[in-house]
Amino acid sequence: MQETPTPAAPMLRPATVAIVGRPNVGKSALFNRLIGQRLAIVEDTPGVTRDRLYALCEWRGRTFSMVDTAGIDPDADTAHGEVFAEATRRQAEAAAQEADAIVFVVDAQTGLNPLDQEVAQILRATRRRIVLVANKAESPSALASVHGEFSRLGFGEPVAVSAIHGEGTGDLLDRVVELLPPDAPNAVAGDELALAIIGRPNVGKSSLLNALLGEERAIVSEVPGTTRDTIDTLLHWHDRTIRLIDTAGVRKKPDAHGAIEYYAALRSLKAIARCDIALLVFDSMVGVTAQDRRLVGLALEERKGLIIVGNKWDLAREQQGEYSQNELADVIHDLIPFARFAPITFLSAKTKRRLGSLMPVVTRVAENLDRRIPTAQFNALIRDAVLAHPPPAIKGKLFRVYYATQAAVHPPLFIFSCNDPDLVQPSYKRFLENTIRQHVDFEGVPLTLEFRPHRENETRDA
């Protein structure tokens, strides 16, 4: 019998669900199936790896983080089974430590495996909420094997699914939502501005947090965050209440690189999901790395405000010469071309040099998140732009915009009523976005342009 999980207190969104299991049971396929049904992932988003490990999922009004613990190569060390088993154990332990609920995946076709028993032993000791899933149950023979041998794992009757065909995934998500801890109502007040400090380990995230809180108008109170290691800190800056979400605390272990990546990805995702603006901190001595680009891509996918912060500016100037900040900002924007709208500031959290440059940028980006263009002004702007630079014809058809409006703020959403959304080329979409940015200050804010068919046009075509 499965042990009773430790009761969970209401928490800030989102909760976390980890998909755990031995290799080749279909964890990644199940992850993609669950996320693909309820979240439109932009596969070609720059800076995000193709082998995605984490994403937000929504089901029946609940939003939660879905985390895939794939990445262990079953052929990496076939001559040493104990090494392979240790890698499996490390992944399962990492998932169990951070997750609020766990999806334990087994293979209905091959049946119970000794590694399943080992993973189950690890998970059983965590007292987490666990749902057992028998994947690859599309055939009658595999489905028949689900009921019986897997009960020995001690997690009750498994949910039979087929990640490939999508069968049973709705029932699985229903079970997952039942296991999630309740959301805390009004966990983050509407008038608060939440800043997530994200970045690679050892770039100075905690130092920046401490430097900000060390100012005279700093700490109001401290409240527990969603993980044991994270503290959300409230501070007042001028007339604004700001919630700082720190993602520091990833401990380096030379023999556990997989767990390090897991922790970093999971904490960054949680912080980004709960914030209004993400502060990407990078080491000015090292520059922007591939991991930094991935984090930027994730922040933009979640449509969050973005500010890029180069820490250790004093050391960089001493050792790398007198480069102007504008020159370095141009280099960084070249490395992250899909985030050219993000402001870049350089500072030293340790010495507090240029620390005062950060909060005015935060205030400006916060204002831009809520900026709204009057409809008449926006229509005139788009009309003039289209007349000056008409879109190219696609198979003899011209793209026409009949009406445009800003439908939402925080972040800004623009709706274009047009003759055919399929005629909008990516290059012309970028042109329209650049036109908006040239005339209105949306620095640090991602813009969403949505194209919808004109209703009168739909009726006429019908």
N, C-alpha and C positions, 0 to 999 in steps of 0.2 A: 504494500500500500504506500502511496506517495505521502511523504511527510507534509504536515500542514505548513504552508509558507508563513514566514514572518509577516504580520500585518503591515501594510504600507500606509504611510500618512499621505494626505493630499500633497501634491507636488506641482511645481511650475512645469509648464509644457516645454518640450514634449517628453513623454515617457519613452523608454528605450526597449526595443525588442531585438534580441540577438538570435540569429539562426546558427545553430551549432550542430555538428555531427562529423563523423569520420569522412575521409575523402570519397568522392565518387558516389555520393548518395543523392546528388542533385540540389545541393544547397544554393548554388548560384542560380540555377535554373528556377528554383522556387522563389528566390529573392527577386529576380527579374520579372517573374510572373506577377507577384504581389504588387510590386512597385508599378509595373507597367499598366495595371488595371486602374490604379487610383492616382497616379502622379505622372504628369507628362514630363518625362526626362528629356532634356535636350542632349542628344547623344554627341553632337559635334561642338559642345561648349568648349571653347579654348581653355586649357589649363586643367581640365578634368580628365583623369585617366580613363581609358576604355573599360578597364576591369574595376568597375565601381564597387566600393565596399560599403557605402552608406547612402541613405536617402530618406526623405520624409514620406510617410504613407498616411493616407486618410481613409477611414472606414467608419461609417455610421456616426459621423460627427466627431470622431476622435482623431487627432493628429498625433503621430508618434514616429520616432526614429527607428527605421529598420536597418539592421547592421548584418552584413554577411561576413562570416569568418573564413571565407575561402582563401586560397592562396598557398596551401600546402601541396607540394609536388609529391605525389605518391611514388614517383620514380627517382626522387632525389637521392635516396640512400636505401635501395632495396636490399643491400647486403647487410644492413644493420637495422633490423626491425625495431630495436629499442630506441634508436634515434628518431625514427618515424613516429613511434608511439609517444615519445616525449614532446615532439612538435605538436601532435594532436592535443596532448594534455595542456600545453601552454596556451593554445588557442582557446580551448574550452574554459580554462581558468580565467583568462582575460575577459572573455565574454560574460562569464557568470559574475564577476566582480562588479561590472558596470551596469548590467542589464536590470531592468525592472521585471521583465518576463523573458522567457527563453523558449524558442521553438527548436526542439530536439528532433532532428531529421534522421530517419533510418531508411534503408532500401528494402521495399517490399518484394522485389524480384529476387535478390540474393539471400534474403532472410537475415537472421540475427548473426552478428559478427563479433568476435572477441573485442575489437576496438569499440564497438557499440557499448559493450559492458564497461569498458574503461571510462568512456566519456560519461556514461550514466553514473558511475561511482563518483566522479568529480562533481557532477551537477547535483546529485542527491545530497551532498554535504553542504551545498550553498543555501538550502532552504529558500531558493527562489521559486517563483511561480513558473511552472513548466508545462508545456503542451507537447505531447509526443506526436510526431507526424510520420506516417509511412508513405514515402514518395514512390513514384513509379508503379502505382497500383492500378494502371489502366487495363491490364489483362485480368480475366477471371481467376486464373491461377494465382497471380500475385495478390489479388484482392482477398482470396481465400486464406492466404498465409498471414494476412494482417492480424486476424483474430486468433490469438493463441500464443505463439512463441515470443512476441514482443511484450506480452504482459509480464514476462520475467524481469524486465527492466525496472518495474516498480512505479511506472508513471501512468497507470490506468490504460484504458482503451485508446489506441492511437487513432488520429484522424487520417483517413485514407485520402490521398490526393494524387493527382498527376500534374506535375509542374509543366510538362510539355503541352498537355491538352487543356490545362486549366480546370480540370475536374476537382471538385472538393475545396477549392481555394476560398470560396465564400464562407463555407462552414468553418474553415480554419481561421479566417479573419474574425468571425464571430467569437470564436473561442479566445482568440488573442485579446480582443477588446474587453471581454469579460475578466481577463486576468490583470488588466492594467490598473494601477492605482488611480484613485480619483483625481481629477484636476482640482487645484485649489482655486476657488472662485476669486476673481479680482486679484490674482497673485501679483500682477504688475499693474500698478495704477495707471490710468490712461494719460495722466499728465506727466508721467515720468519719461525720461529719455534713457533707453537702455543701450549701453556701449559694450560690445564684446571685444576683448583684447585677445586676438588670435595670432598665431605664428608658430614657427618651429621651436623646439626646445632650445633654451639657452640664448635666446635673442634679446632678452631683457623685458619680457612681459610683466613679470612680477615686480621688477625694479620700476617700471613705468607706473604700475598700479600704486606702489608705495610712494613714489614721487608725487603723484597726483593727490594722494590722501595726506601727504605731509604738509600741504598748504594750510594756512590759517583757517580758511573757510571749508574744511575738508569733511571729516567724518560726522555723520548724523547718527547712524546706527548700522549694525551688521546683522544680516539675516542669513540663515543657512540656504545654500543653493540646492541644486538637484542632485549633487553627488557629495560624497563624504569629504572630498578634497577641495571642493570649490566653494568660495564664499562670494555672495553677491553683496557689494558694499554700496550703501547709499551716501551720496554727498550733495552738498549744495554748491552751485557755481552761479553767482549772481542771483537771478530770480528763478533758476531752473533746478529741479531735482533730477539727479542723474544716478542711474544704477550701473555700476561697473561690474561686468561679468568677466572674471579672470579664468583663463584656461591653462594656467600654469599648474605645475605639480606632477608632470610626467617624469618619472624616475628612469634614468638610463640603466639598463642591465645589459652587459655585453652579450649574454647568452639568450636574450629574449627580444630580438629585434622585431619579430612579428607582433609581440604584445605592445611594444612601443608604438608602432604604426597604428595598432588598433586603438590604444588609448588616445593618441593625438587626434585621430580622425573623429572618434566618438565625441570627445569633449569639444572639439571645434564645431562639430555639427550641432550639438546641444546649445552652445553659446550663440552661434549664428541664428539658429531657429528662434531664439528668444529675444534677439536684439533688434534695435532700430538701425544702428550703424555699427559696422564692423571696423575695428582698427587693426589693420594688418601690420604687425611689427616685424621688421627684418633687420638683420645685422648689417650696418653700413660697411663693415670691414669685409663682409662676404658677398654682399649683393643679393639680388633676387634669385631664388632657386626654383627648381621645378615644383617643390612642395608649396612654396609661396604662391606660385601660379595656380596650383590646384585649389588652394584655399580661396584665392580671389574668384576663381570660377564658381566655387560653391556659394560664396556670398552673393554673386550676381545671379546665380540660379534661384536663390531664395529672395531675390529682389530687395536686398538690403542696401542701405547707404554704405559707402566705402571710403575710407581714408587710409592712405599708405604712409606708414611712419618708419623712417630710417633711424634706428637707434645707434648709439655709440658714435655719434657724429664727431665728437672731439677726437677720438682715436683715429677715425678715418682721415681727418684733415691732417693730423700729425704724420701719418705714415704714407698717405697716398697723394699728398700735395694739395695745393690750393685750387680746387675745382669749385665753381659756383654751383649753388643749389639748383639753378635752372638747368645747367648742363647735366647734372646728375639726374634730375627729374626727367629730362628728355631721354636719357639712356634707359631709365626704368620703364617709361611708357613704351619704348621700343621693345622691351622684353615682355611687357604685358599690354599689347596693342588693343586688346578688347576691353581695357579699363582706362582708356586715355582720359575719360571724364573724371577720374578719381584724383583729388588733390594729394600732393605729396609734401610732407614736412619732415625736416631732419632735426634731431635733438639728441641730448644725452640724458637718459634717465638717472644715471649715477651722479653726475655733476649738476643736473638740472639746467644745463645750458640749453637755451631756446625752448625750455619746457612751456613757457608762456605762449608759444606759437600754436600749441595744439588746440586748446579749448576754443579760441575764436573760429578755427576751422570747423570744429565739431558743431558749434552754434550755427554757422553758415549752412552746413550740410543739413542740419536738422530743419532749418527754415526751408531749404529747397525741397525736402521730402514732402512738405505740406503746401508747396507753392501751387497755385491754380491760375491758369490762363483763362480769362473771360472768353466765352464761346465766340463772340463776334470778332474779337482780336485774333483768336486762334484760326478761325475760318479765313480771315483776310490774309494771315501769314501763310497758310497752306495754299490758298488760291494763287497768291503772287509767286510762290515757289514753283508750283506746277506750271504756271504760265511761262515763267522764265526758263525752266528746265523741264520740258515735257518728257514723260516716260517713253521708252522705246516700245514700238509695237511688237507684240508676241503673236506670231502666226497671223498677222494681219489685223489683230485686235488691239485696241488702245485701252490702256488702263485709265479710268476716270474716277475722280473723287467728287462726290456730290455734297458731302457734308462731313465735318470733322468737329469733335468736341473732346474735352478732357472729362472723362467719366469718373475718375477717382484720384485721390492723393495718397501719399504715404504707403507705397510709392505711386508716382503719377502713372495713370493709365489713359491712353488716348485712343479713341474709337474713330475709325475712318469708314464712312458709308460709301461704298464704291460699286462699280458695275460687276466686277469679278475679282475676288480676292486672289485667285490663282494667277492673275496677271501681274501681281506685285513681285518684282525681282528683288533678291536680297540687296543688290547694289542700290536700287531706288529706295528701298526701306531705310538703308543707312543714310541716303541723301536726305530723306525727310527727317530722320532723327537729328542729323547734323544741323539741319535748318532750324529745328526747334531750339537746339542748344546754342546756336549762334545768336538767337534773338532773345532768349530767356535764360536766366541763370539757374541751371540744374546741375551745377558742379557737385560731384560726389554721389549723384543719384541715378540709378538705372531707370531708363524709360521703357515702358511697354507700349508698343504700337499694335493695335488689333484692327484687322480689316474685315468688315462684314458686308455681305451683299445688300444692296439697296432694296428695300421692301417693294417699292413700286416696280423696280426692275424684275424682282422675283415673280410678281403677279403677272406682269406682261409676258415673261418667258413661259409661264405655265399655260 
